[in-house]
Amino acid sequence: MTLYAASKKSMELMAHSYAHLYKVPTTAFRFFTVYGPWGRPDMALFKFTRAMLAGESIDVYGQGQLVRDFTYIDDIVEGVLRVLDKPATADADYDPQAPNPGTGTAPYRIFNIGNNMPTLLMDYITALESALGTTVLKRMLPIQPGDMHSTAADTTALAAWVGFSPATPVAEGVARFVHWYREFYPS
């Protein structure tokens, strides 16, 4: 029920229509809470890291009880590269009486690329504290309007199509990010 979700869904529908009308193989990706080096500096991991290194507090929405399927950037890239090597095709088993929204008579596919390990926001913050070797003062706030309580990726279709499921543990991905951050933003 957000404009963000509505815009993504509308683009998927337009891409499906194009694939159906012109038989152009089309693949849509749904990325789940991507984090890692070279990310957007306005995202939580960057903001939290910057604040922690400066000894400042952080704002934690949803009282830290929000759940996200945090997905390390390398897993996103691997999933996209594998799908690039296997373009979408029409589903020979498609049944219009029992339609699957991810397949059909058009050469079109939708793939979730997520870690398939939903994690509490507080656990994500704890992984960051561990990687930085510090603790942070947390300002606990209510969930923001329009925000989802939890997200989780079902990567079954991706695994079946290209034999890949993202699996970088949050603690490992956050540690890799911190290593990069300290090299890219030396203090």
Secondary structure, DSSP 8 states (H G I E B T S, - for coil): --HHHHHHHHHHHHHHHHHHHH---EEEEEE-SEESTT--TTSHHHHHHHHHHTT--EEEGGGGT-EE--EEHHHHHHHHHHHHTS-----TT--TTS--TT--SSSEEEEEE--S--EEHHHHHHHHHHHHT----EEE----TT--SB-----HHHHHHHS------HHHHHHHHHHHHHHHS--
